[in-house]
Amino acid sequence: MSTTALERYHQKIAAAATQDMVLNMGPQHPSTHGVLRLELITDGEIVKEVIPHAGYLHRCFEKHAESLTYQQTIPFTDRLDYLSSMNNSHVWVMGVERMLGIDKDIPKRVEYIRVLVCELNRIASHLISIGTYGIDIGAFTPFLWCFRDREHIMGMLEWASGSRMLYNYIWIGGLFFDLPVGFEGRCREFVDYFKPKMVELNELLTNNQIFISRTANVGILPLDVAINYGCTGPMLRGSGLKWDLRRIDNYSAYPELDFDIPCGQGLMGTVGDCWDRNKVRVDEIGESLKIIEQCLDRLQKELKRTPDFDPRAKLPRKITPKAQDYYMRGEGSKGELGFYFMTDGKSEVPFRVKARGPSFNNLSVISEMSKGIMIADLIAIIGSIDFVLGELDR
Amino acid sequence: MTFEGIKQLLTAHFGEEVVLGEETGGLQPALLIAPDRIADVCLELRNNPATYFDFLACLSGVDYGTTANKFGVVYHLTSIPYQLQLTLKISKEHGRDVNDLPSFPSVSEVYRTADWHEREAYDLVGIFFENHPDLRRILLPDDWEGYPLRKDYQAAEYYKGIKID
């Protein structure tokens, strides 16, 4: 039935004018490592049209989720946006808990540990984004610096969960383990070490004149277009809207924490350009550090570790939510991550699961943003979107 | 605006027959909309200053199982100015033949983000969207047979002579 659409597509490629060139733009942003193909119709150095082709990594998340129990799916959620796995499993787990009606019974200590590891993971994800964006533009040193600092976070999360990238740590009704003894102290050392490093990074990259010239006034995404295409996260906030689900939905421990929502202001050019999106991520790292410090304060003073504290105490014996459907959304590092559950009330396996990945929607705007731009600017635009193919292809 | 208010707004604007029912038992109430009016309803909900649902968060194609013989689409709308969420559902009874797909109007004219989401629902559940500008498969190859998220889908053993395992 869709053969007409397929024919139209082939027609479009075949009908490119003689002076036009059809180019394949291969893997470029490191988090796309070879699985996104962009087909460009170009006239000289001007990009006339971009046709994205996705689906090389498709690993059937939804199919798996519809044949496994809720706990068994948690490791698969980690593989969606594998650069910020904690955030994915947090959203999934919160959705299941809310369907079971146990979301109010989660101990405070568990909630604060969840927020702590999620924000650490958010910083790690943004560091990759900023570092690799530097590489896209041609700056190599910031990449090394970002990966050096990210390694400290990786080490800490590995210590807590036993795994380097796919943590499987946040669990329905609690956590898989309590934090290891001494984690809070080491985390505080990291924060103190990391703050001056961010100042250095900003001097080297964010406020660098070459970087500004390459990114300011490039790839401008107006706010109405961003909303219409379903962009969320730093993409939407870069266009100037303060829309952060941590504040809108007030889930987990976030209502008790004090932090701001950075958004693009067009300091170096126009609101919603590539520089603004990168700047939002840089500022969000600062806000995440603020959240981490507050979590550590609470964890070390009021919500101290006690010998009888069991992080899995609230874990229900059998997870069978009653028949309903529920859409849970949360703020992942790339934007709104949503899971839509349909349950029949009898089985331990969800009837239908749909994952709404932020990268999927964020990338869909690329053909709109890249009409009539230079090929070199396309690199800057793709990098500024910061998508992860695990979430796009699922 | 409350859920009841939105329902009244829609019936006042389009008549009683556009809202087929509602589901209020669960955590999130949902409105069941007449399938052929969904694009008009979305347009009205987006443009009306009282609702302003300007953001389509999620669009899911659903196969209701082999016994129900029903297919549907679920829309999760968000109103950014009012910080509201709304669930719309459309469904119709339809056979499971892969050469005769259930067909619904496309809302990609109203929300551009529906473009890719509808392509995905077509690709994985096998739902056809009328007036979609570019309804090609998005995640699977163009010549893939069957729709993997259907409940009666048999996993393919070979693709172009290559064993899939």
Interface residues (C-beta under 8 A of the other chain):
Chain A: M1 S2 A5 L6 R8 Y9 A54 G55 H58 C60 E62 K63 E66 R98 M99 I227 N228 Y229 G230 L241 W243 I248 Q324 D325 Y326 Y327 R329 E336 G338 Y340 M342 F351 R352 K354 R356 F360 N361 S364 E368 D393 R394
Chain B: G25 G26 L27 Q28 A30 D54 F55 L56 A57 C58 S60 V62 D63 G65 V74 H76 I80 Q83 Q85 T87 L101 Y111 R112 T113 D115 W116 Y122 L124 F128 H132 D134 L135 R136 R137 I138 L139 L140 P141 D142 P148 L149
